[in-house]
Structures are given as structure tokens and as C-alpha cells.
Amino acid sequence: MMRLTQSRAALDRWRQLWSKSVAKSRIRLLSPSYLVTDQKIKYSRNIQAESTSFVENLFNGQLAPKNLLPFPTALSPEQAQVLQAMVDPCARFFQEVNDAAANEELGSIEEETVVGLKSMGCFGLQVPEELGGIGLTNTQYARMVEVVGMHDLGVGITLGAHQSIGFKGILLFGNKSQKEKYLPRLASGEACAAFCLTEPSSGSDAASIQTVAELSPCGGFYTLNGSKIWISNGGTAEVFTVFAKTRIKNVTTGEETDRISAFIVERAFGGVSSGPPEQKMGIRCSNTAEVHFEDVKVPAENLLGGLGRGFQVAMHILNNGRFGMASALAGTMRGVLLKAVDHAADRQQFGKAISRFGVIQEKLAHMAMLLYVTEAMAYVLSANMDMKVPEYKLEAAISKIFASEAAWTVTDEGIQILGGMGYMKEAGVEKVMRDVRIFRIFEGTNDILRLFVALSGMEYAGQTLSALRKDLSNPLLHMGSIYKEVAMRAKRKVGVPTGQTLQDLVHPQLENSAALVTRAVELFGETIEGLLLKYGPAVMDKQFHLRRIADAAIDTYAMAVALSRASRALSLGQPTAQHEKRLCQTWCQQAFLRVQASLQEAKSASWEEVFTSMKLISDAMVQHRSLVATHPLGF
């Protein structure tokens, strides 16, 4: 009851802060027209019922726009109003109370900021109200995280490591007693949480962890031994989600195997220790440390998600949390872009503002497009999750890849536009550059996620080809489906339109961009089919090819979400619609050329020679542990 009262008090605080802001300025509530009540989609051909994922179907060369068009939103008018009541006070808090530079200098978050975050309920944004949290949806949470990302990524990492992954496993997989025991004090900020997966010998290869949990003879507890590295909140957390190997016996054969299991571990159990804070390039106010477990007695009831299901728990947590990363980085990009725009407008060189020079205009336009697409990805994904769309793992992975690389580019170009001022601490952008670099590494490196996107998509396409092959073994029973598939593939091969179209789903002013998306999907399907037929299962080892396939998938999905967002703006007659139309059209024109280039490289014989040469160059350096080539001066 006490927790519920505190939760309601936090909500009341938001409402009070909002009423004060309303007195100062008018806040326009979202119109109910933003709600998509009819999700029925017209199809030009039958889309496979197995998956509604746009990206999965992309690998079959099929358009699956159901989750994208019209631009989805899962916010009711009441939820939108509650969210707007929170956004402005949160932004003012970060402007007036939080000091990002002071946090970095201190190496932790200032106490005044921590107290304020706790009072606003920021440590339990998605925890249900009855368990002491605010109870936000994924879309609401994404918007709040965007505000934090705009002002201080170090604070964002602390909060994200706590709730996006730290106790997310309890939220997703915990039983009733586990939730009631842990979530209230985690939501209040009384205790901090951490996610413990990475080890010295297992980074991207999470399945190779060495931490062990042994069940006691009495069955009452597990003894946990091992070490985790680079754990966000590792030195400050009181509650940990820990992944360890457990022995599992097959009841039929008697054979024992090691499987990963997840556990809720408290520092208070004893045997838990942390190393000193790591000295990092960026996000310095967030704590990162090693965590060691020595003969920790973990009650059997603290097993999370079932014995041997730890790998699935870990992947689901990471997959579920990636939408927040995209929205946080959208906020970061927005802050940098605004600084760049102001500087370009004010800075005079050669008798005029530098914003009038084409080189600067191109940079600003590209930065704006990257932000536009990142925002679209973040809110399509969060809405899909709120709408309980079953398949979104590839969209989530792409959103993380795109957002982290877009944020780096925007920050780099922002510094370039600011010139010498951008390199100075005073401007605050050099800190952002140091902060954003980690996002391409943690929670799944972008290199591994590219392979994940390519291989998962190709597996889906392979299943379709296998099904077609099965149909061909008994053609009289499957004549209709065989004819459709063969006809579509034949048309794709010779460049004839397959009949797929987005014409009825997008605004007429964007039909050319829609046609580019459709053509990209068809080219993609043709390329994937060719690679699968050429290499078969061996394609999983063709990483030069897979990287280019992933790049083409990322660009195609980016085109689709930009198209959806701009189409909504035009359909609603928003004041910014024509500007958004330009953003979308320009992006699609450039992205389509990149898709063509990536696919050509993936299937071209001449590029096979390039791939072979790159492999030999790399192998030579590794073999000799040197750069091999002679210095230009010979010494």
C-alpha cells in the first residue's frame, strides 16, 4: 500500500509540474486523429501469414506493410495527455537541475539530480502502478528516454541499465512473488539493478559464459561462482540479473548437459563484490565495473524464467530494450543538430552566414534526414511493441544499428560545422561524441547485429524456398501457390513489375518514393534467392556478403519508415508536411542507390575478388603480427 501511495504521489508530482508549465505556455494536446483505429491493409497479393514483419518478408522479396502503414501509434488520447504532462517538466528538470559537465567531472550523478529523478518516479517508468511504478507504455517510455538522451547520456545509461535491462527480466519473466518482492524497491530507486552477462571470455558469444550455478543436494539453493565485466551499475547495484551455466539432466536418457539459466541475485546474499569503476572514454558519470560472485548462495526460488532458459531470457531482454536506445539517441541527435543549425545561422564568413554555403547545407540536410529516420524507427518499433506485434526482433536490431551510427555521424558533422568551437569543451559536443561511441558496441555490437539481421532473414527466406520445393514434389495439389511463386520470381528476374504496390497506402505525393521502396524489396528478394541457391547453408560463413545484405536491409527499412511518417504528415495536413515530404523523398532517392550498390556487391563476381583480397590482406597482418608493408622511407 505504501508503494502504491508513493507511485501515485510521483504521478501527482508530474501533474503539478505540468500545470505550472501550462500557466507559462500553451501546450497543444495531440489530436485524436493521430490514433490509428483501423489497421486493415489492402494487399496487391497474398502476404505469407507466418510473419507480419516487414524485414523478414523483405528477404522473400515480399511487401509486408501491415506494421508500418499507416504510421502506427498505440497511444490513446488520455495516454498522450499524460505523456505530454511529463515531457515538459522532465525537460526543464534536465535544463535547470541536472549538470552533465559536473556529473562527468564527479564520475557519478550529483545527489540533487538523483533525488529529483527518484521523486519523479524515473527509476520505475514501466513498472505497473500497483507495484510502485509509473506504468508507462513502450511509446511513453521512448519519449521520456528521448528527453534524457538529449541532455545527458550518462544519466540515460544509468537509468537504462537499471530498468531497460537491469530488472527488465523480472518485469518480463518474473513470477508474482518475484515481482512483488523486487519491483517496488527497484521502481522507487531505493535499490539499483544491473544486467550481468558479459565475461572476460564471452563478449558477443554470450553462449560461452563460464559463470557456474550448482544446485545444492537439498535443492534449496544454487551456489554461484564467476565474474562479469563491464557491467553498467556494477558497482552500485543491489540487485543483479545474472546468467550462469547450470547442469540439466535429460529424464529420458540420463544425459547431463550445460545450459544457461538466469537468476535474481542480491548483493546482500554475501559473496558479491565489485571492482573499481572503469575509466571510460565517455558516459563517465555512469558506473561501470566488474562484478564477482564467490560461493554466493542463491535461493532456488530466484531462478528466473525457468531452468536452462537463460539464453532466451537474455536475448529477449536485449531485444525488448533496443527501442529505448533508438529514442534516446534521437534525443541526442536533436540536441546536436539544433546547436549546428544555430551556429550555421549566426556564423559569418566571407560576408555571409555559413548556412548559405552548399557544403554546410548538405551536412545539415543529411543530419536532418538521419534524425527523421531514427525517430520514425523508434516510434514505429515502440508502437508495434505496444500493439503486441509478435515479430519485431529484426526491426529492433536495425533500429539499434541505425540510431547508433546516425548519432555518431550527426555528432561528427555537428563538430565539423561548429569548427574549432565544436572541438572545445565549452560547446558540449565533444562530450556527446565520447558518449555516443559506446552505443555501437554494447547490447550487441553492430557487427554482430548485422550478421543477426542477415542470417535471421535468410533463414526465413530459406524456409520459404524449402516450402516451395516441397510443393513442387506434389505439383497437382499445390498448382496455385506454385504458379504465384514461380511467376513472381520470373518477373523479378527479368525486371518486370511483380504487381506489388504501396499505392493505396501512401499519400499520392509520395508515390515515387513508394515505388522506390517496392523496387528495393523486389531487388532484395532476387538477390537473397540467388545467394541461397548458390551457396546453400555455406552462406552463413560468407560474412563479406552478409554485411552488404544487412546494409541493404537497413536502408530499405529506413526508406519504408520514412515513407510512412511523411505520408502521415501529408494525410493529416500538418504544417510541416511539405518539409517532411522533402526529407522522405531525398532520403529514399539516396538510400535506393545504396541498396542497389550493396546488393550488386553481394552478388558480383568482381567483388568476390575484392573479398578474397581483403581476406588475404587481413590474414597476412595477423600472421606476421605487423603491418607487413614496408615503410615509405624504408626504416
HUVEN-V795270 format. One line per field, one symbol per residue. ss: DSSP state (H for helix, E for strand, L for the rest). phi: phi as a letter, one per 40 degrees, with the letter a starting at -180 (. if undefined). burial: b if it has 9 or more other C-alpha atoms within 8 Angstrom, else e. Layout:
BEGIN
ss=???
phi=???
burial=???
END
This chain:
BEGIN
ss=LHHHHHHHHHHHHHHHHHHHHHHHLLLLLLLHHHLLLLLLLLLLLLLLLLLLLHHHHHLLLLLLLLLLLLLLLLLLHHHHHHHHHHHHHHHHHHHHLLLHHHHHHHLLLLHHHHHHHHHLLLLLLLLLHHHLLLLLLHHHHHHHHHHHHHHLHHHHHHHHHHHHHHLHHHHHHLLHHHHHHHHHHHHHLLLLEEEELLELLELLLHHHLLLEEEELLLLLEEEEEEEEEEEELLLLLLEEEEEEEEEEELLLLLLEEEEEEEEEEEHHHLLEEELLLLLLLLLLLLLEEEEEEEEEEEEHHHEELLLLLHHHHHHHHHHHHHHHHHHHHHHHHHHHHHHHHHHHHHLEELLEEHHHLHHHHHHHHHHHHHHHHHHHHHHHHHHHHHLLLLLLHHHHHHHHHHHHHHHHHHHHHHHHHHLHHHHLHHHLHHHHHHHHHHHHLLLLLHHHHHHHHHHHHHHHHHHHHHHHHHHHLLHHHLHHHHHHHHHHHHHHHHLLLLLLLLLLLLLHHHHHHHHHHHHHHHHHHHHHHHHHHHHHHHHHHLHHHHHHHHHHHHHHHHHHHHHHHHHHHHHHLLLLHHHHHHHHHHHHHHHHHHHHHHHHHHHLHHHHHHHHHHHHHHHHHHHHLLLLLLLLLLL
phi=.ccccccccccccdccccccccccacbccccdcccccbccbcbcaccdccabcccccdccgbcbcdcbbcdcabccdccccccccccccccccccbbcbcccdcccgacddccdccccccgccacbcddcbgbcgccccccdccccccccbacccdccccccbcbdbdccccbccdcccccbcdccccgcbbbabbbcbdbabccccccbdbbbccdcgcabbbbibbbfccgccbcbbbcbbacbcbbccccgcbbcbcbbbcbbdccggbbbccdccbcafccccbacbbbbfccbddcccbghcgbccccccccccccccccccccccdcccccccccccccccbafgacccccdcccccccccccccdcccccccccccdcccgccbaccccccccdcccccccccccccccccgdccccddcgccccccccccccbcfgcccccccccccccccccccccccccccccacccbdccccccccccccdcbgcdcgcabdcbbcdcbccccccccccccccdcccccccccbgccccccccccccccccccccccccccccccccdcccgcdcdcccdcdccccccccccccdccccccbccccdccdcccccccccccccfacgcccdcga
burial=eebbbbbbebbebbbebbbebbeeeeeeeeeeeebbeeeeeeeeeeeeeeebbbbbbbbbbbbbbbbbbbbbbbbebebbbebbbbbbbbbbbbbebbbbeebbebbbbbeebbeebbebbbbbbbbbbebbbbbbebbbbbbbbbbbbbbbbbbbbbbbbbbbbbbbbbbebbeeebbbeebbbbbbbebbbbbbbbbeebeeebeebbbbbbbbeeebbbbbbbbbbbbbbbbebbbbbbbbbbbbeeeeeeeeeebbbbbbbebebebbebbeeeeeebbbbbbbbbbbbbebbbbbebbbbbbbbbbebbeebbbebbbbbbbbbbbbbbbbbebbbebbbeeeeeeebbbeeeebbebbeebbbbbbbbbbbbbbbbbbbbeebeebebbbbbbbbbbbbbbbbbbbbbbebbeebbbbbebbbbbbbbbbbbebbeeebbebbbbebbbbbbebbbebeeebeebbeebeebeeebeebeebbebbeeeeeeebbbeebbbeebbebbbbbbebbbbbbbbbbbbbeeeeeebeeeeebbbbbbbbbbbbbbbbbbbbbbbbbbeeeeeebeebbebbbebbbebbebbbebbebbbeeebeeebeeeeeeeebbeeeeeeeeeeeeee
END
